[in-house]
């Protein structure tokens, strides 16, 4: 246990009770090691991963809706869709006729998404798709932890460790939203690739996308969460696991997208 992480431990010894969700949220930023160690002593709480994820995805949806009211962002988003369609034509994935029809429909689709019904569809889509991806990625971590690292814990423990770090992700989303309005183009994260406008479909863009201080911070905290929730005395192997999945898994998806162009949507 780190010598500078003592306040939460002292609180536990004094009150011998479970932290409330607000304390857990604050602890993720101030004392993640002690916070997760305390959380691991109690049954995993569903609200500890549902609440931060709901806030995370709702903020993403709201920022995107607000960003599209900016004419520069709107034009850039339209241009990106057109460029993506043209690339699919060049790759032989879409015919010229289908591409022309898709391009003609872009304005109608984007205009529809500007209205209340479009906002609801956007929010619901982000929530559903976001939770599905979260469950899949957390499931991958859980299987590796159980069968490779032999961790002691269930899937719900993995959900809590992954979900609570969404509070860190919210900071990145807000900063990216501010950058979007300032730069007049959709900025998805705080990576070097996003700030420089690098193409993430190139190998250089892929690695630039990994130079993201807030994402690295979140993955460090996630690794700590997994180590504590699965009763491990060593955090180092969890750092290796989390960053290994992030980098190696990303590379696998990167090269898969080269072989199957449709998968390129996940590289955006």
C-alpha positions as CSV (number, residue, x, y, z in Angstrom):
1,X,0.0,0.0,0.0
2,X,1.3,3.4,-0.9
3,X,2.4,5.6,2.0
4,X,0.7,8.7,0.6
5,X,-2.7,6.9,0.2
6,X,-3.8,6.9,3.8
7,X,-7.0,9.0,4.3
8,X,-9.5,6.5,3.0
9,X,-7.8,3.7,5.0
10,X,-8.1,5.8,8.1
11,X,-11.8,6.5,7.4
12,X,-12.4,2.8,7.0
13,X,-10.8,2.0,10.3
14,X,-12.8,4.7,12.0
15,X,-16.2,3.9,10.5
16,X,-15.8,0.3,9.3
17,X,-18.4,0.9,6.6
18,X,-18.8,1.0,2.9
19,X,-18.1,4.2,1.0
20,X,-21.0,5.8,-0.7
21,X,-20.9,6.3,-4.5
22,X,-19.8,9.9,-4.2
23,X,-16.8,8.9,-2.1
24,X,-15.9,6.2,-4.6
25,X,-16.1,8.7,-7.5
26,X,-13.8,11.1,-5.7
27,X,-11.5,8.3,-4.7
28,X,-11.0,7.3,-8.3
29,X,-9.2,10.6,-8.8
30,X,-7.5,11.0,-5.5
31,X,-6.7,7.5,-4.1
32,X,-7.6,4.8,-6.7
33,X,-5.6,2.1,-5.0
34,X,-7.2,2.5,-1.5
35,X,-10.6,3.2,-3.0
36,X,-10.7,-0.1,-5.0
37,X,-9.2,-2.0,-2.1
38,X,-12.1,-0.9,0.1
39,X,-14.7,-1.5,-2.6
40,X,-13.3,-5.1,-3.0
41,X,-14.2,-5.9,0.6
42,X,-17.9,-5.5,-0.2
43,X,-20.2,-7.1,-2.8
44,X,-19.9,-5.4,-6.2
45,X,-22.7,-2.7,-6.6
46,X,-24.4,-2.4,-10.0
47,X,-24.8,1.3,-9.5
48,X,-21.0,1.7,-9.3
49,X,-20.7,0.9,-13.0
50,X,-24.1,1.9,-14.3
51,X,-24.1,5.5,-13.0
52,X,-20.7,6.5,-14.4
53,X,-21.4,4.8,-17.8
54,X,-24.8,6.4,-18.1
55,X,-23.3,9.8,-17.4
56,X,-20.4,9.1,-19.8
57,X,-22.5,8.1,-22.8
58,X,-25.2,10.8,-22.1
59,X,-22.5,13.5,-22.1
60,X,-21.0,12.1,-25.3
61,X,-24.5,12.3,-27.0
62,X,-25.2,15.8,-25.7
63,X,-21.9,17.2,-26.8
64,X,-22.3,15.7,-30.3
65,X,-25.8,17.2,-30.5
66,X,-24.5,20.6,-29.4
67,X,-21.4,20.4,-31.7
68,X,-23.6,19.8,-34.8
69,X,-25.2,23.2,-34.3
70,X,-21.8,24.7,-35.2
71,X,-21.9,25.3,-39.0
72,X,-18.1,24.5,-39.3
73,X,-18.5,21.2,-37.4
74,X,-21.6,20.4,-39.5
75,X,-19.8,20.9,-42.8
76,X,-16.7,19.0,-41.6
77,X,-18.9,16.1,-40.5
78,X,-20.7,16.0,-43.9
79,X,-17.3,16.1,-45.7
80,X,-16.0,13.2,-43.6
81,X,-19.1,11.1,-44.5
82,X,-18.6,11.9,-48.2
83,X,-14.9,11.0,-48.0
84,X,-15.7,7.7,-46.3
85,X,-18.2,6.8,-49.0
86,X,-15.7,7.7,-51.8
87,X,-13.0,5.6,-50.1
88,X,-15.4,2.6,-50.0
89,X,-16.0,3.1,-53.8
90,X,-12.2,3.2,-54.3
91,X,-11.9,0.0,-52.3
92,X,-14.6,-1.8,-54.3
93,X,-16.9,-2.1,-51.2
94,X,-19.6,0.1,-52.8
95,X,-20.7,0.7,-56.3
96,X,-20.7,4.2,-57.8
97,X,-24.4,4.2,-58.2
98,X,-25.0,3.3,-54.5
99,X,-22.4,5.8,-53.5
100,X,-24.1,8.6,-55.3
101,X,-27.4,7.7,-53.7
102,X,-25.8,7.6,-50.3
103,X,-24.2,11.0,-50.8
104,X,-27.5,12.5,-52.0
105,X,-29.1,11.3,-48.8
106,X,-26.5,12.7,-46.4
107,X,-28.1,16.1,-46.2
108,X,-31.5,14.6,-45.5
109,X,-30.2,12.3,-42.8
110,X,-28.1,15.0,-41.1
111,X,-31.1,17.4,-41.2
112,X,-33.3,14.8,-39.6
113,X,-30.8,14.2,-36.9
114,X,-31.0,17.9,-36.0
115,X,-34.6,17.5,-34.8
116,X,-36.0,16.1,-31.5
117,X,-36.6,12.7,-32.9
118,X,-33.0,12.6,-34.3
119,X,-31.7,13.6,-30.9
120,X,-33.5,10.8,-29.2
121,X,-32.3,8.3,-31.8
122,X,-28.8,9.6,-31.3
123,X,-28.9,9.3,-27.5
124,X,-30.5,5.8,-27.5
125,X,-28.0,4.6,-30.2
126,X,-25.0,5.8,-28.3
127,X,-26.3,4.2,-25.0
128,X,-27.1,0.8,-26.6
129,X,-23.9,0.6,-28.7
130,X,-21.8,2.0,-25.9
131,X,-23.0,-0.5,-23.3
132,X,-22.6,-3.4,-25.8
133,X,-19.0,-2.5,-26.5
134,X,-18.4,-2.0,-22.7
135,X,-19.7,-5.5,-21.9
136,X,-17.6,-7.1,-24.7
137,X,-14.3,-5.4,-23.8
138,X,-14.9,-6.0,-20.0
139,X,-15.7,-9.6,-20.9
140,X,-12.4,-10.0,-22.7
141,X,-10.5,-8.5,-19.7
142,X,-12.5,-10.8,-17.3
143,X,-11.6,-14.0,-19.3
144,X,-7.9,-13.1,-19.4
145,X,-7.9,-12.2,-15.7
146,X,-9.6,-15.5,-14.7
147,X,-7.8,-17.9,-17.0
148,X,-4.4,-16.2,-17.5
149,X,-3.9,-14.3,-14.3
150,X,-6.0,-16.6,-12.1
151,X,-7.8,-13.7,-10.4
152,X,-10.3,-14.2,-7.7
153,X,-13.5,-12.4,-8.6
154,X,-16.6,-12.5,-10.8
155,X,-17.7,-10.6,-13.9
156,X,-19.4,-8.0,-11.7
157,X,-16.1,-7.1,-10.1
158,X,-14.7,-6.5,-13.6
159,X,-17.7,-4.3,-14.5
160,X,-17.1,-2.1,-11.4
161,X,-13.3,-1.8,-12.1
162,X,-14.0,-0.8,-15.7
163,X,-17.1,1.3,-15.1
164,X,-15.9,3.6,-12.3
165,X,-13.0,4.8,-14.5
166,X,-15.6,6.2,-16.9
167,X,-15.5,9.3,-14.6
168,X,-12.0,9.9,-15.9
169,X,-13.3,9.4,-19.5
170,X,-15.9,12.1,-18.9
171,X,-13.1,14.6,-18.4
172,X,-11.7,13.6,-21.8
173,X,-15.1,13.9,-23.5
174,X,-15.7,17.4,-22.1
175,X,-12.2,18.6,-23.2
176,X,-12.7,17.0,-26.7
177,X,-16.1,18.8,-26.9
178,X,-14.5,22.1,-26.1
179,X,-11.8,21.5,-28.8
180,X,-14.5,20.6,-31.3
181,X,-16.2,24.0,-30.8
182,X,-12.9,25.8,-30.9
183,X,-11.4,24.1,-33.9
184,X,-14.6,23.8,-35.9
185,X,-14.2,20.0,-36.4
186,X,-15.3,16.9,-34.5
187,X,-12.6,16.0,-32.0
188,X,-13.2,12.6,-30.5
189,X,-10.6,12.4,-27.8
190,X,-7.5,14.2,-26.5
191,X,-4.9,12.1,-28.4
192,X,-2.1,13.5,-30.5
193,X,-3.9,12.1,-33.6
194,X,-7.1,13.9,-32.8
195,X,-5.4,17.2,-32.1
196,X,-3.2,17.0,-35.2
197,X,-5.9,15.7,-37.4
198,X,-3.9,12.6,-38.3
199,X,-5.6,9.8,-40.2
200,X,-6.1,7.0,-37.7
201,X,-6.3,4.5,-40.6
202,X,-2.5,4.9,-41.1
203,X,0.0,3.1,-38.9
204,X,1.4,6.5,-37.8
205,X,-2.1,7.8,-37.0
206,X,-2.8,4.6,-35.0
207,X,0.2,5.2,-32.7
208,X,-0.5,8.9,-32.5
209,X,-3.9,7.9,-31.2
210,X,-2.3,6.1,-28.4
211,X,-0.5,9.2,-27.2
212,X,-3.4,10.3,-25.1
213,X,-2.6,11.4,-21.5
214,X,-6.1,11.1,-20.2
215,X,-6.7,7.7,-21.8
216,X,-3.4,6.5,-20.3
217,X,-4.5,7.8,-16.9
218,X,-7.8,5.9,-17.2
219,X,-6.1,2.7,-18.2
220,X,-3.7,2.9,-15.2
221,X,-6.6,3.3,-12.9
222,X,-8.5,0.5,-14.6
223,X,-5.5,-1.8,-14.0
224,X,-5.4,-0.8,-10.4
225,X,-9.1,-1.5,-10.1
226,X,-8.7,-5.0,-11.6
227,X,-5.8,-5.8,-9.3
228,X,-7.7,-4.8,-6.2
229,X,-11.1,-6.2,-7.2
230,X,-9.5,-9.6,-8.1
231,X,-7.4,-9.7,-4.9
232,X,-4.0,-9.5,-6.5
233,X,-0.9,-8.6,-4.5
234,X,0.8,-7.5,-7.8
235,X,-0.5,-4.6,-9.9
236,X,2.3,-4.8,-12.5
237,X,0.8,-7.8,-14.3
238,X,-2.5,-6.0,-14.5
239,X,-0.8,-3.0,-16.0
240,X,0.7,-5.3,-18.6
241,X,-2.7,-6.9,-19.3
242,X,-4.6,-3.7,-19.6
243,X,-2.1,-1.9,-21.8
244,X,-1.4,-5.0,-23.8
245,X,-5.1,-5.4,-24.7
246,X,-5.3,-1.7,-25.5
247,X,-2.3,-1.7,-27.9
248,X,-2.3,-5.3,-29.2
249,X,-6.0,-5.5,-29.5
250,X,-6.0,-2.1,-31.3
251,X,-3.4,-3.4,-33.7
252,X,-5.4,-6.5,-34.5
253,X,-8.5,-4.4,-35.2
254,X,-6.3,-2.0,-37.3
255,X,-5.0,-4.7,-39.6
256,X,-8.4,-6.4,-39.7
257,X,-9.9,-3.2,-41.0
258,X,-7.3,-3.2,-43.8
259,X,-8.4,-6.7,-44.8
260,X,-12.1,-6.0,-44.3
261,X,-12.7,-2.3,-45.0
262,X,-16.1,-2.3,-43.3
263,X,-14.4,-2.7,-40.0
264,X,-12.7,0.7,-40.6
265,X,-15.7,2.3,-38.9
266,X,-14.4,1.2,-35.6
267,X,-11.1,3.1,-36.2
268,X,-12.9,6.4,-36.4
